[in-house]
Amino acid sequence: MHACKAAGLLACAAALLLSACPASEEPTSTPSTAETQARQEPLPSAAPGQFQGLLVAAEGFQTFKACGSQKEVWVEDQTAAQALAASYAELHPMELEPVLLVARGEIKSTEGLEGFARDYEEALFVKEIQRLQSWWEDTRCFSVDFMASGSGPDWSLKVLHDGDVFFKSEESDFPYVETLAYSAPEQQGNSWRFRFRYRTPQPETLDGELIQERCSHAGKEYPYRAEIQFRGMTYSGCAEKF
């Protein structure tokens, strides 16, 4: 669940997830040379008036977190023809699934705004979209710890160093994305154990382990096997560390 701020988080995400729609599965093939270089090279510094970071959206809900920052701000779409929501939808993400946004705009107070915006002190007023794409295609915005994925149902776990943890599952009629807080995995021999919690007092956790042994998934070889327990289910798959 993505933060609306403290106590309002659960109610917000619960309402938004009711309208979640299936998304296209992300490719699991080996990255191209260009993609690998893009992940390794630093992201160019933002120009004056330019903002680059992760956008998370759903119906009536949009937030932004600048690259390398832990501060989340509300988003107001001031582009021509309110193009931000439509452009986000064209990428076919699930609701609350992050995408990389590079845009021109300005940060201002949320004073006078309505709805969920009241939960935030500041808002990014987007005036021009310069780039919008899957954040996994370019991981220079936030440093990635590891990524795991599997099938039966299709699922993925993408973990950012000192940032957010995104768990995506396409099970049943209600596929969903959950956002949790990062906590460094602990190494025990040839495995790494991890526990990720929500940013609210909710007691539920995502627990798992990466075991250093060869693993094959969707035609690709991985150096780690992954076992995850979350929301009463066990997910098995493969993983890679970065």
C-alpha positions as CSV (number, residue, x, y, z in Angstrom):
1,M,0.0,0.0,0.0
2,H,1.3,3.4,-0.8
3,A,1.5,6.0,1.9
4,C,-1.2,8.7,2.1
5,K,0.4,9.6,5.4
6,A,0.3,7.7,8.6
7,A,-3.2,6.9,9.8
8,G,-4.8,7.6,6.4
9,L,-2.7,5.0,4.5
10,L,-4.8,1.8,4.9
11,A,-8.2,3.4,4.1
12,C,-6.7,5.1,1.1
13,A,-5.0,2.1,-0.4
14,A,-8.0,-0.2,0.3
15,A,-10.3,2.1,-1.6
16,L,-7.9,2.5,-4.5
17,L,-7.1,-1.2,-4.9
18,L,-10.8,-2.1,-5.5
19,S,-10.5,-0.6,-9.0
20,A,-7.1,-2.2,-9.8
21,C,-6.9,-3.7,-13.3
22,P,-4.5,-6.4,-14.6
23,A,-1.3,-5.2,-16.1
24,S,1.0,-6.4,-18.8
25,E,3.7,-8.7,-17.3
26,E,7.1,-7.1,-17.3
27,P,9.7,-8.8,-19.5
28,T,12.1,-11.1,-17.7
29,S,14.6,-11.5,-20.5
30,T,18.3,-10.6,-20.1
31,P,18.7,-6.8,-20.3
32,S,20.3,-5.3,-23.4
33,T,23.7,-3.7,-23.3
34,A,22.0,-0.2,-23.5
35,E,19.8,-1.1,-20.6
36,T,22.7,-2.4,-18.5
37,Q,24.7,0.8,-19.2
38,A,21.7,3.0,-18.3
39,R,21.5,1.2,-14.9
40,Q,25.2,1.8,-14.2
41,E,25.7,5.4,-15.4
42,P,24.6,8.2,-13.1
43,L,21.3,9.9,-13.9
44,P,22.0,13.4,-15.2
45,S,21.3,16.1,-12.6
46,A,18.0,17.8,-12.9
47,A,18.0,21.1,-14.6
48,P,16.4,24.2,-12.9
49,G,12.7,23.6,-12.8
50,Q,13.1,19.9,-13.8
51,F,12.1,17.1,-11.5
52,Q,12.9,13.4,-11.9
53,G,11.8,10.6,-9.6
54,L,9.1,7.9,-9.1
55,L,5.5,8.7,-9.8
56,V,2.8,6.5,-8.2
57,A,-0.8,7.0,-9.3
58,A,-4.3,5.6,-9.1
59,E,-7.8,7.2,-9.7
60,G,-7.8,10.5,-7.9
61,F,-4.4,9.8,-6.3
62,Q,-0.8,10.8,-7.5
63,T,2.4,11.2,-5.5
64,F,6.0,11.8,-6.4
65,K,9.3,11.0,-4.8
66,A,12.4,12.7,-6.3
67,C,15.5,10.5,-7.1
68,G,17.5,9.8,-3.9
69,S,14.9,11.5,-1.7
70,Q,12.7,10.0,1.0
71,K,10.2,12.9,0.9
72,E,6.9,12.2,-0.9
73,V,4.8,15.1,-2.3
74,W,1.4,15.3,-3.8
75,V,1.1,15.8,-7.6
76,E,-1.1,18.3,-9.4
77,D,-1.4,17.8,-13.2
78,Q,-1.2,21.2,-15.0
79,T,-0.1,19.8,-18.3
80,A,-2.0,20.5,-21.5
81,A,-5.2,18.5,-21.6
82,Q,-4.3,16.9,-18.2
83,A,-2.0,14.5,-20.0
84,L,-0.2,13.0,-17.0
85,A,-2.9,10.4,-16.0
86,A,-3.4,9.3,-19.6
87,S,0.3,8.9,-20.2
88,Y,0.6,6.9,-17.0
89,A,-2.2,4.6,-18.1
90,E,-0.5,4.0,-21.5
91,L,2.3,2.2,-19.7
92,H,-0.3,-0.3,-18.4
93,P,0.9,-0.3,-14.8
94,M,-1.3,-1.6,-11.9
95,E,-2.6,1.1,-9.7
96,L,0.0,2.2,-7.2
97,E,2.8,0.8,-9.4
98,P,5.7,3.3,-9.7
99,V,7.0,4.7,-13.0
100,L,9.9,7.0,-13.7
101,L,8.9,10.6,-14.3
102,V,11.0,13.4,-15.7
103,A,9.0,16.6,-15.8
104,R,9.1,20.4,-15.7
105,G,7.2,22.0,-13.0
106,E,7.4,23.6,-9.5
107,I,7.0,22.6,-5.9
108,K,4.4,24.7,-3.9
109,S,2.3,24.3,-0.8
110,T,-0.8,22.2,-0.9
111,E,-2.8,25.0,0.7
112,G,-6.2,25.2,-0.9
113,L,-6.1,21.8,-2.5
114,E,-8.7,19.2,-1.7
115,G,-9.0,15.4,-1.1
116,F,-5.9,13.3,-0.4
117,A,-3.6,16.3,-1.1
118,R,-4.4,17.6,2.4
119,D,-2.3,14.8,3.7
120,Y,0.8,16.4,2.2
121,E,2.6,19.6,2.9
122,E,3.8,20.2,-0.6
123,A,2.8,19.3,-4.2
124,L,4.7,19.1,-7.5
125,F,2.7,21.1,-10.0
126,V,3.6,19.3,-13.3
127,K,3.6,21.6,-16.3
128,E,5.3,19.4,-18.9
129,I,6.1,15.7,-19.2
130,Q,9.6,15.1,-20.5
131,R,9.8,11.4,-19.9
132,L,7.6,8.7,-18.5
133,Q,8.6,5.1,-18.5
134,S,8.8,1.9,-16.4
135,W,11.2,2.6,-13.6
136,W,12.8,-0.8,-13.9
137,E,14.0,0.2,-17.4
138,D,16.3,2.8,-15.8
139,T,17.3,2.1,-12.2
140,R,19.6,5.0,-11.8
141,C,17.0,7.0,-9.9
142,F,17.2,4.8,-6.8
143,S,19.8,2.2,-6.0
144,V,18.5,-1.4,-6.3
145,D,19.3,-4.0,-3.7
146,F,17.7,-7.0,-5.4
147,M,14.8,-8.2,-7.6
148,A,12.9,-11.5,-7.3
149,S,10.1,-12.9,-9.5
150,G,8.2,-16.1,-10.0
151,S,5.0,-17.6,-11.3
152,G,1.9,-19.5,-10.1
153,P,0.7,-16.7,-9.7
154,D,3.0,-14.3,-11.5
155,W,4.7,-12.0,-8.9
156,S,7.7,-9.8,-8.5
157,L,9.6,-8.1,-5.6
158,K,11.7,-5.0,-6.4
159,V,13.8,-3.7,-3.5
160,L,15.4,-0.3,-3.4
161,H,18.3,0.5,-1.0
162,D,17.2,2.7,1.8
163,G,13.9,3.3,0.0
164,D,10.7,1.5,-1.0
165,V,10.0,-2.2,-1.5
166,F,7.4,-3.0,-4.3
167,F,5.6,-6.3,-4.2
168,K,3.4,-7.0,-7.3
169,S,1.1,-10.0,-7.6
170,E,-1.3,-10.9,-10.4
171,E,-3.2,-13.6,-8.5
172,S,-7.0,-14.1,-8.7
173,D,-9.3,-11.4,-10.0
174,F,-7.6,-8.7,-7.9
175,P,-4.0,-8.2,-8.9
176,Y,-2.3,-5.7,-6.6
177,V,0.9,-3.8,-5.7
178,E,2.0,-3.3,-2.1
179,T,4.6,-0.8,-1.0
180,L,6.7,-1.5,2.1
181,A,9.7,0.1,3.8
182,Y,13.3,-1.1,3.1
183,S,15.3,-2.9,5.8
184,A,18.7,-4.4,4.9
185,P,18.7,-8.2,4.6
186,E,20.9,-10.2,7.0
187,Q,23.4,-12.6,5.6
188,Q,23.5,-16.1,7.1
189,G,26.0,-18.3,5.3
190,N,25.0,-18.6,1.7
191,S,21.6,-17.0,2.2
192,W,20.1,-13.5,3.0
193,R,17.0,-13.2,5.2
194,F,14.8,-10.1,5.0
195,R,11.7,-8.7,6.7
196,F,9.9,-5.7,5.2
197,R,7.2,-3.8,7.1
198,Y,4.6,-1.2,6.2
199,R,5.3,2.4,7.1
200,T,2.3,2.3,9.4
201,P,1.7,0.4,12.7
202,Q,0.1,-2.5,10.6
203,P,1.7,-5.7,12.1
204,E,1.8,-7.7,8.8
205,T,5.2,-8.2,7.3
206,L,6.7,-9.6,4.1
207,D,9.3,-12.2,5.1
208,G,11.7,-14.1,2.8
209,E,15.1,-15.5,2.0
210,L,17.5,-15.5,-1.0
211,I,19.5,-18.7,-1.3
212,Q,22.7,-18.5,-3.3
213,E,22.1,-21.3,-5.8
214,R,21.3,-21.4,-9.5
215,C,17.7,-20.8,-10.4
216,S,15.8,-20.7,-13.7
217,H,12.6,-18.7,-14.4
218,A,11.0,-17.6,-17.7
219,G,13.9,-18.7,-19.8
220,K,16.5,-16.8,-17.8
221,E,19.1,-18.0,-15.3
222,Y,19.5,-16.3,-11.9
223,P,22.2,-16.7,-9.2
224,Y,19.7,-16.9,-6.3
225,R,16.5,-18.8,-5.4
226,A,13.8,-16.8,-3.6
227,E,11.2,-17.9,-1.0
228,I,8.7,-15.3,0.3
229,Q,5.8,-15.4,2.8
230,F,3.3,-12.6,2.5
231,R,-0.4,-12.2,3.2
232,G,-0.8,-15.9,4.1
233,M,0.8,-17.2,0.9
234,T,4.2,-18.6,0.0
235,Y,5.9,-17.4,-3.3
236,S,8.8,-19.3,-4.8
237,G,11.0,-17.9,-7.6
238,C,14.4,-16.6,-8.6
239,A,16.4,-13.5,-7.8
240,E,19.4,-11.3,-8.7
241,K,21.3,-8.8,-6.5
242,F,22.8,-5.6,-7.8
